[in-house]
Amino acid sequence: MIGVIIFLSCIIFSIYGIVSIPILIHSKTIKAAWRLLGMSILPALIIGLFIKDPWFAVDQIWRWLRLAVLLSWIPALIYLEQKGHLSYDSAFPKLLSRISTYSLLAVFTVWAINKTEAWGLVQANFNDDARAWFAETNRSEDGFIFTRFGNSNLLSEKLLDSNLDIYTYSIQWIGNEQIQLKSPTDNIVRIYSPKTHMMEYIEQSGERTRVNKTTGYREIWNSQNKKWEPRT
């Protein structure tokens, strides 16, 4: 609860700063070496905006490095103030600038960290150069599958809703391109193909259906004709 209050306070100060700081800059109440200021903030902005891979899908060195870069604006701004590259006409603009700027960058940093760190890893499975991670997100407890083939881009897809007991599920590669997802508490076995986004559902009765997760197109397996048919 305290964290939520602090975060909301930072958002309020950030909005206030976005409105008021440009006015103070225009009136030259706040003076700054803008090139140095931009160089100080830019690395964190680049990292925060462009990282997508969750913490478990990257090397540990890169994980800790990107976290350090995301927070690099703190010592950078302190250094600029100590060296006189940021100056103010009076104490109030100084306080306003500090609170607003730090709040804005703190909100951005928390958002960026939450984007890649707020995952609970359930299970990982590797098959030659094909890797898969099954994880839940702290924001909604939905189950997501992350896959990577060789050095290609990371693929992700939501497979389970939060009303299911996600931590009872296990994943296993079937061949080199399909992942089996099952749980002892679930009567349905799921087989997912990350490259085609096809999800197949196999029930205990033997009934098989599949859906394209991208288009929503559904099919049912006809056991007599041994082929897939549109599901009406």
C-alpha positions as CSV (number, residue, x, y, z in Angstrom):
1,M,0.0,0.0,0.0
2,I,2.8,2.4,0.9
3,G,4.5,1.6,-2.5
4,V,1.3,2.4,-4.3
5,I,1.0,5.8,-2.5
6,I,4.6,6.6,-3.3
7,F,4.1,5.7,-7.0
8,L,1.0,7.7,-7.3
9,S,2.7,10.7,-5.6
10,C,5.5,10.4,-8.2
11,I,3.0,10.5,-11.0
12,I,1.3,13.6,-9.6
13,F,4.7,15.4,-9.2
14,S,5.7,14.2,-12.7
15,I,2.5,15.8,-14.2
16,Y,3.1,18.9,-12.2
17,G,6.7,19.1,-13.4
18,I,5.8,18.5,-17.0
19,V,3.6,21.6,-16.9
20,S,5.6,23.9,-14.7
21,I,9.3,23.2,-15.5
22,P,9.1,24.3,-19.2
23,I,7.7,27.6,-17.9
24,L,10.6,28.0,-15.5
25,I,13.0,27.1,-18.2
26,H,11.5,29.7,-20.6
27,S,11.7,32.4,-18.0
28,K,15.4,31.3,-17.4
29,T,14.6,30.6,-13.7
30,I,16.2,27.2,-14.3
31,K,19.5,27.0,-16.4
32,A,21.1,23.7,-17.5
33,A,23.7,22.3,-19.8
34,W,21.2,20.6,-22.0
35,R,23.6,18.5,-23.9
36,L,25.1,17.0,-20.7
37,L,21.6,16.6,-19.3
38,G,20.5,14.7,-22.4
39,M,23.6,12.5,-22.3
40,S,22.8,11.7,-18.7
41,I,19.3,10.6,-19.2
42,L,19.4,9.1,-22.7
43,P,21.0,5.7,-21.8
44,A,18.2,4.9,-19.3
45,L,15.5,6.1,-21.8
46,I,16.9,3.9,-24.6
47,I,17.2,0.8,-22.4
48,G,13.7,1.4,-20.9
49,L,11.9,1.9,-24.2
50,F,13.6,-0.9,-26.2
51,I,14.1,-3.9,-23.8
52,K,11.4,-6.5,-24.2
53,D,13.0,-9.8,-23.0
54,P,12.0,-10.8,-19.5
55,W,14.8,-11.4,-17.0
56,F,14.9,-15.2,-17.4
57,A,15.4,-15.0,-21.2
58,V,18.7,-13.1,-21.1
59,D,22.2,-13.6,-19.8
60,Q,22.7,-12.6,-16.1
61,I,25.4,-10.1,-17.0
62,W,23.1,-8.3,-19.4
63,R,20.2,-8.4,-16.9
64,W,22.2,-6.7,-14.2
65,L,23.8,-4.3,-16.7
66,R,20.5,-3.1,-18.0
67,L,19.2,-2.6,-14.5
68,A,22.2,-0.5,-13.7
69,V,21.8,1.6,-16.8
70,L,18.1,2.1,-16.0
71,L,19.1,3.7,-12.7
72,S,22.1,5.5,-14.1
73,W,20.3,8.8,-14.3
74,I,20.4,9.2,-10.5
75,P,24.2,9.5,-10.0
76,A,24.4,11.4,-13.4
77,L,22.0,14.2,-12.2
78,I,23.6,14.4,-8.8
79,Y,27.0,14.8,-10.6
80,L,25.7,17.6,-12.9
81,E,24.3,19.5,-9.9
82,Q,27.5,19.2,-7.9
83,K,29.6,20.4,-10.9
84,G,27.2,23.4,-11.4
85,H,25.8,22.3,-14.8
86,L,22.3,22.7,-13.3
87,S,21.6,26.1,-11.7
88,Y,18.5,27.8,-10.2
89,D,17.6,31.4,-9.3
90,S,16.2,30.5,-5.9
91,A,15.5,27.6,-3.6
92,F,11.9,27.0,-4.8
93,P,12.7,26.3,-8.5
94,K,15.5,24.0,-7.3
95,L,13.1,22.0,-5.1
96,L,10.4,21.9,-7.8
97,S,12.9,20.8,-10.4
98,R,14.4,18.1,-8.3
99,I,11.1,16.6,-7.1
100,S,9.5,16.8,-10.6
101,T,12.4,15.5,-12.5
102,Y,13.3,12.7,-10.2
103,S,9.6,11.7,-9.9
104,L,9.2,11.6,-13.7
105,L,12.3,9.5,-14.2
106,A,11.4,7.2,-11.2
107,V,8.0,6.5,-12.7
108,F,9.7,5.7,-16.1
109,T,12.2,3.5,-14.3
110,V,9.6,1.5,-12.4
111,W,7.6,1.0,-15.5
112,A,10.6,-0.2,-17.5
113,I,11.7,-2.6,-14.7
114,N,8.2,-3.9,-14.2
115,K,8.0,-4.6,-18.0
116,T,10.8,-7.1,-17.9
117,E,11.3,-8.1,-14.2
118,A,7.7,-8.7,-13.1
119,W,7.5,-12.3,-14.1
120,G,7.4,-15.5,-12.0
121,L,9.2,-18.3,-13.8
122,V,7.2,-21.5,-13.6
123,Q,9.3,-23.8,-15.7
124,A,12.0,-23.8,-18.4
125,N,12.6,-26.4,-21.0
126,F,15.4,-26.6,-23.6
127,N,15.6,-28.8,-26.7
128,D,18.8,-28.4,-28.8
129,D,18.7,-24.7,-29.9
130,A,14.9,-24.4,-29.1
131,R,14.3,-22.8,-25.7
132,A,11.0,-22.3,-23.9
133,W,10.0,-20.6,-20.6
134,F,6.6,-20.8,-19.0
135,A,5.9,-17.8,-16.7
136,E,3.2,-15.9,-15.0
137,T,3.0,-12.1,-14.8
138,N,2.5,-10.4,-11.4
139,R,0.1,-8.0,-13.0
140,S,-2.6,-10.5,-13.7
141,E,-1.2,-14.0,-13.0
142,D,-1.9,-15.1,-16.5
143,G,0.3,-17.8,-18.0
144,F,2.6,-16.9,-20.8
145,I,4.9,-19.0,-22.9
146,F,8.2,-17.5,-24.2
147,T,10.2,-19.3,-26.9
148,R,13.4,-18.7,-28.8
149,F,14.8,-20.7,-31.7
150,G,18.6,-20.3,-32.0
151,N,19.5,-16.6,-32.1
152,S,16.1,-15.5,-33.4
153,N,13.8,-13.0,-31.7
154,L,12.0,-14.0,-28.5
155,L,8.4,-15.0,-29.2
156,S,5.6,-14.8,-26.5
157,E,2.0,-15.8,-26.2
158,K,-0.6,-15.9,-23.5
159,L,-1.8,-19.5,-23.0
160,L,-3.6,-19.6,-19.6
161,D,-5.9,-17.4,-17.7
162,S,-5.4,-16.4,-14.1
163,N,-8.3,-18.6,-12.9
164,L,-6.2,-21.7,-13.5
165,D,-3.5,-23.0,-11.0
166,I,-0.6,-22.0,-13.2
167,Y,2.1,-23.4,-11.0
168,T,0.8,-27.0,-11.4
169,Y,1.6,-26.9,-15.2
170,S,4.6,-28.3,-16.9
171,I,6.0,-27.8,-20.4
172,Q,7.7,-30.2,-22.7
173,W,9.0,-30.0,-26.2
174,I,7.4,-32.3,-28.8
175,G,9.8,-32.5,-31.6
176,N,11.5,-29.2,-32.3
177,E,8.6,-26.9,-32.9
178,Q,5.7,-27.8,-30.6
179,I,5.3,-27.4,-26.8
180,Q,3.1,-29.6,-24.7
181,L,1.5,-27.9,-21.7
182,K,-0.4,-30.0,-19.1
183,S,-1.4,-30.2,-15.4
184,P,-2.6,-33.0,-13.2
185,T,-5.5,-30.7,-12.2
186,D,-6.6,-30.0,-15.8
187,N,-8.4,-32.4,-18.0
188,I,-7.1,-30.7,-21.1
189,V,-3.7,-31.1,-22.6
190,R,-2.5,-28.2,-24.7
191,I,0.0,-28.4,-27.6
192,Y,1.3,-25.1,-28.9
193,S,3.3,-24.2,-32.0
194,P,5.2,-20.9,-31.4
195,K,6.0,-20.5,-35.1
196,T,2.4,-20.9,-36.4
197,H,0.6,-19.7,-33.3
198,M,-1.6,-22.8,-33.4
199,M,-2.9,-24.2,-30.1
200,E,-4.4,-27.7,-30.0
201,Y,-6.6,-28.8,-27.1
202,I,-6.9,-32.6,-26.4
203,E,-9.6,-33.6,-23.9
204,Q,-9.7,-36.8,-21.9
205,S,-12.6,-38.0,-24.1
206,G,-10.1,-37.8,-27.1
207,E,-11.8,-34.8,-28.7
208,R,-9.3,-32.6,-30.4
209,T,-9.8,-28.9,-31.3
210,R,-7.3,-26.3,-32.4
211,V,-7.3,-22.5,-32.8
212,N,-5.0,-20.0,-34.4
213,K,-4.1,-17.6,-31.6
214,T,-3.5,-14.8,-34.1
215,T,-6.7,-15.1,-36.3
216,G,-9.0,-16.9,-33.9
217,Y,-9.9,-19.5,-36.6
218,R,-11.1,-22.8,-35.0
219,E,-11.0,-26.3,-36.2
220,I,-12.1,-29.8,-34.9
221,W,-10.4,-33.1,-35.7
222,N,-12.6,-35.5,-37.6
223,S,-11.4,-38.9,-36.4
224,Q,-13.3,-40.7,-39.1
225,N,-12.0,-38.7,-42.0
226,K,-8.6,-38.2,-40.3
227,K,-8.5,-34.5,-41.1
228,W,-9.2,-31.0,-39.6
229,E,-12.5,-29.4,-40.3
230,P,-13.9,-25.9,-39.5
231,R,-15.6,-25.7,-36.2
232,T,-19.0,-24.1,-36.4
